[in-house]
Amino acid sequence: IASIANETIELDYYKKIKAKGIPLILFDRGGDDLEVDYVGIDDYNSSHIIIDHLVVRGCKKIAHISGFSHKRIYKHRLMGYRDALQKNNLQLNERLIIESNLRIEDGRRVMKQFLELSERPDAVYAAGDFAALGALQVWASEFDPTTKGNWWALPKETQSKILKLKLNSSEFKYFRTAEGRI
């Protein structure tokens, strides 16, 4: 049983295991090219559920902080995102899709890029929780510059107020990740 590291590009190691006849099951991150059993979530349909959820709430310009599309899970989440936009008659804007390692610092960097756009997105769908957290930190610091991006420096009451204001604002309505809602 194995999970392919996020940074892994070459699958030769796993191909050698398979060639030796050793049973191999991948979880969380599978490889389409390996043709082995895989245990994980339905990444494609999870993107549809998230985008549908945002559309029902009035979001029309939904950005995506994506993982690298050479990974099965992120490729499928991205395909689901694209198809869900089309299904909901929303225009695909390639500038609203940015691939990253999905670390906290990646979420911060990507959110800054989104905030610099002349036409900002009204929702952000992050393919991973850490990237969503980094994006949320930048979002919070724009709301309250005294935090300098340190979401945790804010008292819990202030965090709650920011989330309520931001989540109900006309700018960014919701943050969603493939794993859940922030």
N, C-alpha and C positions, 0 to 999 in steps of 0.2 A: 504494500500500500504506500503510495507516494503522492505528493503534491508538488507540481512543478513550480519552482521559484519564479517570482514576478520578473526577475531579470533574465531568466533563461530564454535563449533564442534557439540554440541548437538542441535537437532532441536525440542526438547520437547515443548518449548514455542509456536512455530508455529503450532505444531501438536495439541495443546490444543485449539488454536484459530480456527483451521479448524474443530476440533471435535465439537465445540460449534455452528457450522454453520455460523460463521462470514466469509463473503467473504474476501479472501486474494489474493493479487497480489504481486508478488515479482519483483523487478527491479534490474538490474545490477548484483547482486549475487543471483542466485536462488538455490534451493535445489532439486536435482533430486528425492529424496525420498519423497518429500512432495506432489507431484501431484497437484500443484496449477498453476494458470496462471503465466506466466513469461514474462517480457519485457526486452530485452537486445540484444546485438550484437551476431552474429554467431561466437562464439569463435573458434570453430573447423576450419571453413573455413578461418577465419582471419589468423590463423597460416599458412595455405596453401598459402595464398596470400603473406605473408611475406617471407616464405621460398622460394617460387618460385621466388620472386623478387631478393632475395639474390643469388640464384643459377644462374639466368640469368646474374648476374654481376660477376660470376666466383667464388663465395664462395663455399667451399667444407667442411669446418670444422666449422659448425655453432653451437655455444653454446646457451644454453637457461637458463636464470634466470627466474625460474618458481615461481608461487605462490604455496601455499600448495595444493596438489592434492585432499584433502578431500573437497575442494570447487569446485562446479560445473564449474565455469568459468575457473579455472586453470586446472582442470582435462581435460576439453575439449580443452583448448589451448595446453596442453601437448600431448594429443592424436593427435591433428592436426599436431603438430610439428613432432612427431614420424612418422606419416603416410606420411607427406610431404617429410621427408628425404627418406623414403622407395620409394615413388613415383619417386623421383629424383635420385634413385640409389646411395644414400649417406649412408655411414656406420654410424650407431647409436653408439655413444660413451657415455656411462652412466656418465663418468666423466665430460662431458660437459653439464650436467643437474643438477642444484642445486636449491632446493626449499628454499623459504624464505618468510618473511612477506612483501617483495617488498618495504621496506622503503629505503630512501637514503643510510643509513648506511649499509643496506643489499646489495645494489648494489655495494657499495665500497668493502665490504668484499668478495663478490663473484668474482668481477673482479680481485681482488688481487689473489684469488685462480686460476683463469684462467691464469693470467699472470705468475704464478709460474710453470705452466705445461711445460714439455719439448716440447710437440707439442701443441703450442697455437692455439686456434680457430682463424679463419680469419673473423668471424662475430659473433655478439652477438645479440640474440633476447630476449628482456626483456618483461615479461608479464605485466609490469606496468611502468608508466612514472617515478615515483620517483626512482625506482631501476635503470632504465636506466640512470637517471641523476647522481646517485652515481657512477655507473660504468664509465660513461663518465668523471667524475671528476678524478678518479684514472687513467684512460687512458690518460687524459691531463697531469697529474702530471708526468707520466712516460715520456711523450714527453718533458716536461719542468719542471724539479724538483723544480725550484724556486717557483712554485705555491703551493707546499705542499698539493696538492689535492684540493685547493680552485679555482675551475673553474672561479668563479665570480671575483677573484682577478686579473685575466688577463684582459688587455684592450680588447675591442670588436674586434679590428683589429687582435690581437693575437689569440683570440678565432676563428675568421674566418680562419686565416692561419692554425691553428692546425686542424680544421675540414677539410679544403680542403686537407691538407697533409695527415691526417689520413684516410679520406674517400677514398683517391686515392692511399693509400699506399698498399704494398703487404701484410701487416700484418692484420690489422682490416679494412675491407672494408666498412662496414656499421653497424650502430646501428639501430635496429628496435624495436618498442614496439607494442603491440597489438593496441594501439590507434593511432600510427603514427610514422613518421620517425624523428629521431634527426639528 
